[in-house]
Amino acid sequence: MKRCYSTLFIRPEKFDKKFCDNMFIASKVKEGEKYDCVITYPLKRECKFKVLSDENLLEMVLQICNKYRQIYQEERETMSGKEGFISKNSLNRDTSNGKWGIWGHMLGDITIHSITLDDVNKKIEFRINS
């Protein structure tokens, strides 16, 4: 079964455990399952990882947000030069040459707007706005 949640507006930069504790999503998720997840945007190299299911879908989203924060941190630690914009008149992030090759967007620009949970194939997919 696939379930899609498309009324979310979550910024990985600011989403945290406190937000999860204060929110309620009616749909239950079976605890202890591992779901495949892939982050491709805005990366030159995709990041594949496992998301561990919890009763609350938002706890799973928190894992994705934490992974985004980790990716941006690893990029800063492995790139030469500084994180910056394409030009002084642009709001787009310049492409960096770190581990992930982040391009186009700072972490604060990214918003998760929908999530699809595939219980049969054990995949969690999400859509990004920026």
Residue frames relative to the residue before (quaternion, step in Angstrom):
aa qw qx qy qz dx dy dz
M 1.0000 0.0000 0.0000 0.0000 0.00 0.00 0.00
K 0.1975 -0.7561 0.6130 0.1165 3.56 -1.07 0.84
R 0.0902 -0.7734 0.6263 0.0380 3.52 -0.96 0.92
C 0.1297 -0.8019 0.5811 0.0486 3.56 -0.85 0.95
Y 0.1227 -0.7643 0.6318 0.0403 3.52 -0.94 0.99
S 0.0183 0.8577 -0.5106 0.0581 3.57 -0.30 1.19
T 0.5848 0.5681 -0.3943 0.4239 3.58 1.11 0.46
L 0.4424 0.7052 -0.4449 0.3302 3.56 1.23 0.40
F 0.0182 -0.7480 0.6630 0.0254 3.53 -1.25 0.52
I 0.1721 0.8240 -0.5016 0.1995 3.53 0.32 1.34
R 0.2132 -0.7638 0.6002 0.1044 3.55 -0.87 1.01
P 0.4342 -0.7282 0.4635 0.2578 3.63 -0.50 1.16
E 0.6025 0.5912 -0.3556 0.4013 3.57 1.08 -0.67
K 0.8138 0.2863 -0.1120 0.4932 3.60 0.98 -0.83
F 0.5201 0.6526 -0.4132 0.3645 3.61 1.23 -0.28
D 0.0777 0.8210 -0.5575 0.0951 3.59 -0.74 1.01
K 0.7518 -0.4007 0.2913 0.4352 3.55 -1.37 0.08
K 0.6127 0.5639 -0.3512 0.4282 3.58 0.99 -0.77
F 0.6313 0.5252 -0.3250 0.4691 3.58 1.03 -0.83
C 0.6431 0.5261 -0.3190 0.4559 3.61 0.95 -0.87
D 0.6752 0.5122 -0.2923 0.4431 3.56 0.92 -0.93
N 0.7232 0.4480 -0.2343 0.4704 3.57 1.13 -0.65
M 0.6800 0.4639 -0.2804 0.4937 3.60 1.27 -0.17
F 0.1465 -0.7727 0.6084 0.1061 3.55 -1.25 0.39
I 0.0512 -0.7497 0.6591 0.0315 3.56 -0.93 0.92
A 0.4996 -0.7167 0.4075 0.2658 3.54 -0.67 1.17
S 0.6642 0.5260 -0.3173 0.4260 3.58 0.98 -0.77
K 0.2954 -0.7538 0.5655 0.1572 3.55 -0.83 1.02
V 0.1966 -0.7427 0.6285 0.1213 3.54 -1.21 0.61
K 0.4890 -0.6574 0.4802 0.3133 3.58 -0.94 0.85
E 0.4159 -0.7421 0.4780 0.2186 3.56 -0.75 1.07
G 0.8101 0.3507 -0.2289 0.4103 3.54 -1.23 0.58
E 0.5325 0.6052 -0.4195 0.4174 3.61 1.24 0.15
K 0.2989 -0.7333 0.5775 0.1985 3.59 -1.15 0.58
Y 0.1362 -0.7876 0.6002 0.0295 3.53 -0.87 1.09
D 0.4228 -0.6786 0.5374 0.2682 3.57 -1.01 0.83
C 0.0061 -0.7821 0.6227 -0.0221 3.54 -1.05 0.82
V 0.0895 -0.7852 0.6116 0.0365 3.57 -1.07 0.75
I 0.1529 -0.7473 0.6399 0.0933 3.55 -0.94 0.94
T 0.0381 -0.8172 0.5748 -0.0152 3.56 -0.71 1.11
Y 0.7611 0.3597 -0.1775 0.5098 3.57 1.14 -0.55
P 0.6635 -0.3064 -0.6820 0.0260 1.64 -1.60 1.93
L 0.2722 0.7854 -0.4987 0.2456 3.58 0.50 1.21
K 0.4450 -0.6460 0.5425 0.3005 3.56 -1.17 0.57
R 0.7640 0.2318 -0.1314 0.5876 3.59 1.10 -0.71
E 0.4093 -0.7373 0.4773 0.2469 3.57 -0.71 1.04
C 0.2878 -0.7364 0.5953 0.1432 3.51 -1.24 0.65
K 0.0932 -0.7928 0.6022 0.0135 3.57 -0.53 1.23
F 0.1479 0.7800 -0.5954 0.1229 3.55 -0.96 0.90
K 0.4718 -0.6496 0.5181 0.2949 3.56 -1.33 0.19
V 0.1882 -0.7341 0.6422 0.1153 3.53 -1.14 0.78
L 0.2948 -0.7572 0.5614 0.1567 3.56 -0.77 1.06
S 0.3982 -0.7395 0.4880 0.2375 3.56 -0.72 1.05
D 0.1439 -0.7349 0.6606 0.0531 3.46 -1.28 0.67
E 0.6728 -0.4688 0.3495 0.4533 3.63 -1.19 0.15
N 0.7528 0.3518 -0.1747 0.5282 3.54 1.04 -0.76
L 0.4723 -0.6880 0.4798 0.2707 3.58 -0.73 1.07
L 0.6202 0.5646 -0.3506 0.4167 3.59 1.02 -0.72
E 0.5887 0.5511 -0.3718 0.4598 3.60 1.13 -0.54
M 0.6319 0.5106 -0.3245 0.4845 3.59 1.12 -0.67
V 0.6314 0.5203 -0.3243 0.4748 3.57 1.03 -0.80
L 0.6035 0.5609 -0.3494 0.4461 3.57 1.06 -0.73
Q 0.6276 0.5308 -0.3367 0.4593 3.61 1.02 -0.74
I 0.6357 0.5136 -0.3207 0.4789 3.59 1.04 -0.78
C 0.6585 0.5040 -0.3045 0.4687 3.59 0.93 -0.89
N 0.6398 0.5133 -0.3251 0.4706 3.58 1.00 -0.79
K 0.6349 0.5223 -0.3275 0.4657 3.59 1.04 -0.75
Y 0.6154 0.5264 -0.3452 0.4744 3.60 1.02 -0.74
R 0.6547 0.5037 -0.3214 0.4630 3.60 0.88 -0.87
Q 0.6414 0.5208 -0.3129 0.4684 3.58 1.02 -0.84
I 0.6377 0.5318 -0.3230 0.4540 3.61 0.94 -0.88
Y 0.6886 0.4721 -0.2879 0.4690 3.58 0.83 -0.95
Q 0.6290 0.5168 -0.3340 0.4750 3.61 1.06 -0.69
E 0.6583 0.5011 -0.3082 0.4696 3.60 0.90 -0.91
E 0.6193 0.5415 -0.3416 0.4545 3.58 1.05 -0.74
R 0.6602 0.5040 -0.3087 0.4636 3.59 0.90 -0.92
E 0.6941 0.4895 -0.2727 0.4520 3.59 1.00 -0.82
T 0.7696 0.3751 -0.1910 0.4801 3.62 1.09 -0.59
M 0.6080 0.5664 -0.3631 0.4215 3.61 1.20 -0.19
S 0.3761 -0.6635 0.5786 0.2891 3.54 -1.26 0.38
G 0.7457 0.3338 -0.2700 0.5094 3.56 -0.99 0.75
K 0.5607 -0.6029 0.4617 0.3300 3.52 -1.35 -0.22
E 0.5600 -0.5582 0.4950 0.3602 3.51 -1.30 0.51
G 0.1929 0.8053 -0.5403 0.1497 3.58 -0.75 0.97
F 0.6001 -0.5628 0.4415 0.3581 3.51 -1.37 -0.07
I 0.6663 -0.5046 0.3670 0.4084 3.57 -1.25 0.47
S 0.7692 -0.1211 0.0931 0.6205 3.56 0.99 -0.86
K 0.6686 -0.5159 0.3387 0.4148 3.58 -1.21 0.25
N 0.6942 0.4470 -0.2698 0.4954 3.60 1.22 -0.37
S 0.6482 0.5220 -0.3038 0.4638 3.58 1.28 0.03
L 0.3330 -0.7199 0.5720 0.2089 3.55 -1.19 0.63
N 0.5423 0.6202 -0.3985 0.4031 3.60 1.29 -0.04
R 0.4715 -0.6736 0.5038 0.2648 3.52 -1.03 0.91
D 0.4634 -0.6524 0.5256 0.2888 3.53 -1.07 0.77
T 0.5362 -0.6015 0.4745 0.3543 3.60 -1.16 0.53
S 0.1975 -0.7800 0.5825 0.1152 3.55 -0.92 0.89
N 0.4321 -0.7235 0.4914 0.2198 3.56 -1.24 0.46
G 0.3650 0.7474 -0.4779 0.2826 3.58 1.13 0.59
K 0.8308 -0.2530 0.1851 0.4599 3.53 -1.36 -0.28
W 0.7995 0.3198 -0.1443 0.4876 3.61 0.90 -0.91
G 0.3214 -0.7618 0.5064 0.2446 3.62 1.16 -0.39
I 0.0833 0.8245 -0.5517 0.0946 3.58 0.79 1.01
W 0.0147 -0.7982 0.6015 -0.0285 3.56 -0.99 0.86
G 0.8479 0.3354 -0.1788 0.3695 3.53 -1.29 0.39
H 0.8458 0.0851 0.0007 0.5266 3.61 0.94 -0.73
M 0.3923 -0.6503 0.5998 0.2520 3.50 -1.20 0.73
L 0.6707 -0.5007 0.3524 0.4187 3.60 -1.18 0.40
G 0.6718 0.5238 -0.2979 0.4308 3.59 0.97 -0.81
D 0.6035 0.5698 -0.3467 0.4368 3.61 1.27 -0.25
I 0.6611 0.5630 -0.2896 0.4026 3.57 1.16 -0.65
T 0.0285 -0.7823 0.6221 -0.0144 3.55 -1.03 0.94
I 0.2927 -0.7157 0.6052 0.1892 3.58 -0.91 0.92
H 0.0930 -0.8461 0.5239 0.0311 3.59 -0.56 1.10
S 0.8034 0.0316 -0.0642 0.5911 3.62 1.17 -0.21
I 0.1578 -0.7746 0.6094 0.0613 3.52 -1.21 0.63
T 0.1098 -0.7608 0.6353 0.0740 3.55 -1.05 0.81
L 0.1429 -0.7778 0.6106 0.0413 3.53 -0.79 1.11
D 0.1182 -0.7924 0.5980 0.0225 3.59 -0.54 1.23
D 0.2392 -0.8199 0.5089 0.1073 3.57 -0.17 1.34
V 0.6257 0.5512 -0.3380 0.4364 3.60 1.14 -0.57
N 0.7913 0.2929 -0.1354 0.5193 3.59 0.78 -1.07
K 0.3710 -0.7647 0.4513 0.2721 3.58 1.36 0.07
K 0.4457 0.6419 -0.4887 0.3879 3.53 0.71 1.21
I 0.1202 -0.7381 0.6557 0.1041 3.52 -1.18 0.64
E 0.0500 -0.7947 0.6046 -0.0216 3.55 -0.75 1.12
F 0.0619 -0.7993 0.5972 0.0251 3.55 -1.14 0.59
R 0.3242 -0.7197 0.5826 0.1938 3.54 -1.28 0.46
I 0.2609 -0.7802 0.5602 0.0972 3.52 -1.11 0.87
N 0.1404 -0.7017 0.6884 0.1187 3.49 -1.26 0.67
S 0.0439 -0.7937 0.6049 0.0471 3.54 -1.18 0.41
